[in-house]
Amino acid sequence: MTIWAVLPAAGIGRRMGSTIPKQYLTINSEPLLLHSLRRLSSVSAIQKIVVVIHPEDAHWSQLEASIEPEIQNCIITVIGGDERYQSVLNGLGALIDLAQADDWVLVHDAVRPCVRAADIERLVEKLAEGNDPNSIGGLLGSEVDNTLKRVDENLTVVKTVDRALYWNALTPQMFRFSPLKQAIEAVVASGEQVTDEAAAMESAGHRPIMVPGNKDNIKVTREADLILAAQILEAQHSETLV
């Protein structure tokens, strides 16, 4: 079983409203990207991490130079595309000479710094260690807690939706190398817009498996999320000291 990772970090963070890309905003003086890298690198099964950066990224080279050797040695850097799925495809392209068709690839959001190593390992165990050659992959997710409402274009409630049938999609998302690459290539060719790897796989006719993950695996999108992520990381650190 061989596992690779792709970490898309080519976004510019429009919704954050910051002067620097949100993956370089800091918690405890360390960029979100570095927190996410450390979470991935703590999983020994991962062979290499492909970091996908913006072509005009002015921050990565300095960060990479500051990373301790045990992380540096497992990093490959490539340039991303205009959309997330294009960046992931570029990341997969960097693995063509390294990965076999049925190897596994974990794709994780650079701005999810709170993902727990235990959740990543659970995802690997559920998908890869089941030894099912027909298994395509799946993703971490969490159950929806709030009541869901479907609305029309005027924001008038049309229907209350049964939340038991819906989950929040988290990352990492983990799929076999060749099917994932083919699925994203098909998305690019068709002009379809997808927001995660699971959607690309669904579009190709696959049915990803949902693996329960911790709800504190939040995505930092707005300023309030950065404050919450700092509190979560502090709480997680306290747990390890108990």
C-alpha positions in Angstrom: 0.0 0.0 0.0 1.5 3.3 -1.1 0.0 6.7 -0.2 0.8 10.1 -1.6 -0.7 13.5 -0.6 -1.6 16.6 -2.5 -2.0 19.9 -0.6 -3.6 22.6 -2.9 -2.3 26.0 -1.7 -2.8 28.2 -4.8 -5.8 30.1 -3.6 -5.8 33.9 -3.0 -8.5 34.0 -0.3 -10.9 36.5 -1.7 -13.5 35.9 1.1 -11.0 36.5 3.9 -10.3 40.0 2.7 -6.6 39.8 3.7 -3.6 41.3 2.0 -1.9 37.9 1.9 -3.3 34.5 0.9 -5.2 32.9 3.7 -3.0 29.9 3.8 -0.2 32.2 5.1 -2.2 33.7 7.8 -0.8 32.7 11.2 -1.8 30.9 14.3 0.8 31.1 17.1 3.2 32.8 14.6 3.0 29.8 12.2 1.1 29.8 8.8 -2.0 27.7 8.4 -0.2 25.9 5.6 2.6 24.8 8.0 0.0 23.5 10.5 -1.6 21.5 7.8 1.7 20.2 6.5 2.7 19.0 9.9 -0.6 17.1 10.3 -0.1 15.3 7.1 3.6 14.6 7.7 2.8 13.0 11.1 1.1 10.1 9.2 4.0 7.8 8.4 2.2 6.0 5.6 2.3 9.1 3.4 5.4 8.9 1.1 5.5 12.5 -0.4 3.4 15.6 -0.1 2.9 17.7 -3.2 2.3 21.3 -2.3 0.6 23.2 -5.1 1.2 27.0 -5.0 0.1 30.0 -7.0 2.5 31.1 -9.8 3.0 34.4 -8.1 3.4 33.1 -4.6 5.8 35.3 -2.7 5.7 33.4 0.6 6.3 29.7 0.0 10.1 29.8 -0.7 10.7 31.4 2.7 8.4 29.0 4.5 9.9 26.0 2.8 13.4 27.0 3.8 12.3 27.3 7.4 10.7 23.8 7.6 12.6 21.2 9.6 14.4 18.6 7.4 12.0 15.7 8.2 9.2 17.6 6.5 11.3 19.3 3.7 12.5 15.9 2.5 9.0 14.7 1.7 7.8 17.8 -0.2 7.4 18.3 -3.9 6.4 21.8 -5.1 4.4 22.5 -8.3 2.4 25.4 -9.7 -1.4 25.3 -9.5 -4.2 26.3 -11.9 -7.0 28.8 -11.8 -9.4 26.5 -10.0 -8.9 24.0 -7.1 -9.5 21.0 -9.3 -6.9 22.2 -11.8 -4.4 22.6 -9.0 -5.1 19.1 -7.8 -4.6 17.8 -11.3 -1.3 19.6 -11.5 -0.4 18.0 -8.2 -1.3 14.6 -9.5 0.8 15.3 -12.6 3.9 15.7 -10.4 3.4 12.1 -9.2 3.1 10.4 -12.7 6.7 9.0 -12.5 6.3 8.0 -8.9 2.8 6.6 -8.4 1.3 3.4 -9.6 -2.3 3.4 -11.0 -3.8 1.8 -7.9 -1.7 3.9 -5.4 -3.7 6.1 -3.0 -3.7 9.9 -3.0 -4.9 12.0 -0.1 -6.0 15.5 -1.0 -6.2 18.0 1.9 -7.2 21.6 2.1 -4.2 23.8 3.1 -6.6 25.8 5.3 -7.8 23.0 7.4 -5.0 23.1 10.1 -7.0 21.3 12.7 -7.4 17.9 11.1 -6.5 15.2 13.5 -3.9 12.6 12.6 -6.2 10.0 14.1 -8.9 10.9 11.6 -6.4 10.7 8.7 -5.3 7.3 9.9 -8.9 6.1 10.3 -9.6 7.2 6.7 -6.6 5.2 5.5 -7.6 2.2 7.5 -11.2 2.2 6.3 -10.3 2.7 2.6 -6.8 1.3 2.0 -6.4 -1.4 4.6 -9.6 -3.1 3.7 -7.7 -4.8 0.8 -10.6 -4.4 -1.6 -9.1 -4.1 -5.0 -12.3 -2.5 -6.3 -12.4 0.2 -3.7 -12.1 3.6 -5.3 -12.0 5.8 -2.2 -13.9 8.2 0.0 -13.6 11.2 2.2 -13.8 12.4 5.8 -17.2 13.9 6.7 -19.4 14.9 9.6 -23.1 14.7 10.3 -25.2 17.8 9.8 -26.5 19.1 13.1 -28.7 22.0 12.1 -32.1 21.8 10.6 -31.8 22.3 6.8 -34.1 24.5 4.7 -34.4 24.7 1.0 -35.1 28.1 -0.3 -36.0 29.7 -3.6 -34.3 32.7 -5.4 -36.1 35.1 -3.0 -34.8 33.3 0.1 -38.3 32.0 0.8 -38.3 28.6 2.5 -39.7 26.0 0.2 -39.1 22.8 2.2 -37.4 21.4 5.3 -34.9 18.8 4.3 -34.2 15.6 6.1 -30.8 16.3 7.6 -30.2 12.6 8.3 -29.4 12.1 4.6 -26.8 14.9 4.4 -23.2 15.1 5.6 -20.6 17.9 5.6 -17.7 17.1 3.3 -14.3 17.5 5.0 -10.8 16.7 3.9 -8.6 14.7 3.4 -10.4 13.0 0.5 -8.6 9.8 -0.6 -8.9 8.0 -3.9 -6.8 5.8 -6.1 -4.3 7.7 -8.3 -5.4 6.7 -11.8 -9.2 7.0 -11.3 -8.9 10.3 -9.6 -6.6 11.7 -12.3 -9.0 10.5 -15.0 -12.0 11.9 -13.2 -10.5 15.4 -12.9 -9.2 15.3 -16.5 -12.8 14.6 -17.6 -14.1 17.6 -15.5 -11.5 19.9 -17.1 -12.4 18.6 -20.6 -16.1 19.1 -20.0 -15.9 22.5 -18.4 -17.9 21.3 -15.4 -17.3 23.1 -12.1 -16.7 20.9 -9.1 -15.7 22.0 -5.6 -14.0 18.8 -4.3 -12.4 15.5 -5.5 -15.4 13.5 -4.4 -17.6 15.5 -6.8 -15.3 14.8 -9.7 -15.4 11.1 -8.8 -19.2 11.2 -8.6 -19.3 12.8 -12.0 -17.3 9.9 -13.3 -19.9 7.4 -12.0 -18.1 6.4 -8.8 -19.7 6.3 -5.3 -17.2 7.5 -2.6 -17.4 6.2 0.9 -18.1 8.7 3.8 -15.8 8.1 6.8 -16.8 9.9 10.0 -14.4 12.6 11.1 -14.2 15.1 13.9 -16.2 18.3 13.6 -13.3 20.4 14.7 -11.7 19.8 11.3 -12.8 23.3 10.2 -11.9 25.2 7.0 -10.6 28.7 7.6 -12.6 30.9 5.2 -13.2 34.1 7.1 -11.6 36.0 9.9 -13.8 34.4 12.6 -12.7 31.0 11.4 -9.1 31.9 12.1 -10.0 32.7 15.7 -11.9 29.5 16.1 -9.1 27.5 14.6 -6.6 28.9 17.1 -8.9 27.9 20.0 -9.3 24.4 18.5 -5.5 23.9 18.1 -5.0 25.0 21.7 -7.7 22.6 22.9 -6.2 19.7 20.9 -2.7 20.5 22.4 -4.2 20.4 25.9 -5.7 17.0 25.1 -2.3 15.6 24.3 -1.0 16.8 27.6 -3.7 15.0 29.7 
